[in-house]
Amino acid sequence: MDASEIAEYDIARNLSGKAVRSMCYAPHVDLYFDQWGKVRACCRNRNFPIGDIAKDSIDAIWHGERLRLLRREVEAYSFARGCEDCERQVENGWLNSTNMQTFDQFDVEEPDPEWPRIIELSISNSCNLECVMCNGECSSAIRARREGRPARPKYYPDNFADSLRKYLAHALRIKFLGGEPFLVPEYYRIWEMMIGDGLKTHCHITTNGTQYNARIENIMASLRVSLAVSIDGTTKETVEGIRVNADFDTLMANVRAFAAQAQSKNRTMALTFCFMRQNWHEFGDFCLLADALACRVVVNQVSSPPQFGVYNLPLDELRTVRDAMARQAPILEPRLGANLSVWQRELERMRVKVRQLEKWEEDWPF
């Protein structure tokens, strides 16, 4: 980031409670355990792992040299160590809506903190769905059926939950990701351990919404759980076309049950939307659905596989998307409540992308 970008970026941030100024605080607060046994500073830093659970203890990883190097790099406002994803967001004009800002909400009491405040677990690909934009590394069903490959090796040892125990007590947030978390046996071990230890740590679970039973109800009742339910559409045709093996009616019944439980416990719930060529036309209705269920909308931008991405469409097709959303806005926006800003942000993101491509065409005519 250059000096002007840094100034524009920082002026919109709340940096109170920080012992050091940094472009991103993920390396200061987060431990992300991925599906291959690698430990990273966040889900988006894929190219600079800070440890390997097969070789390193969690203590050695959190207090290790690689994590210190990454902290010093982001404190210098550099993307050099694995932060290319956020660098692309800045290059695309999304400076004040980057994923980096997610971590600003956590205090950082010293440059090398004693404990992480976020634990993110994505340790299994166990999943019953075969979503069209997904792959066998993230879905066991795709790996077995679509790709015809054997099951993945087990990367996490049997004592992993026990080694994590003292960190859970200091965390402010623990995220359970998949695959499908409610199909991962190790997560039930962690949840039951947390219940036994009386922890009230905020647990965030991202689920595909296909699983709902008495055991899940007990976990939801006993722990401080917020949910993100991935749906990706509002119609049977779109949802089942993207989220292969899902039954739309069952899914929506589960979503309503989850939403009712969240409201009864005064806990948050989000509906996530992978913004894709197959479903962008339902995004407005999706925001309305979320409003009706008292849920916020979380948008994931799909860029891989490229044939599903919206923002890599040719300029003429991007203009078509922009114009359709713009025509919808005067009708939709008066009806939207809590998710009005989400809709407006995606519409503006689309407008920015079109303007960028138009300028590129003007500068480089052919």
Secondary structure as UniProt FT lines:
FT   HELIX           3..11
FT   TURN            16..17
FT   HELIX           26..29
FT   STRAND          30..33
FT   TURN            35..36
FT   STRAND          38..40
FT   TURN            43..44
FT   STRAND          51..52
FT   TURN            53..55
FT   HELIX           58..62
FT   HELIX           65..75
FT   TURN            76..77
FT   TURN            80..82
FT   HELIX           84..91
FT   TURN            92..93
FT   HELIX           95..97
FT   HELIX           99..105
FT   STRAND          118..121
FT   TURN            132..133
FT   TURN            136..138
FT   HELIX           140..141
FT   HELIX           142..146
FT   TURN            158..159
FT   HELIX           160..170
FT   STRAND          173..176
FT   HELIX           181..183
FT   HELIX           185..197
FT   STRAND          202..207
FT   HELIX           214..222
FT   STRAND          224..230
FT   HELIX           236..242
FT   TURN            244..245
FT   HELIX           248..264
FT   TURN            265..266
FT   STRAND          269..275
FT   TURN            277..279
FT   HELIX           280..282
FT   HELIX           283..292
FT   TURN            293..294
FT   STRAND          296..301
FT   HELIX           306..308
FT   TURN            311..312
FT   HELIX           315..332
FT   HELIX           333..335
FT   TURN            338..339
FT   HELIX           340..363
//
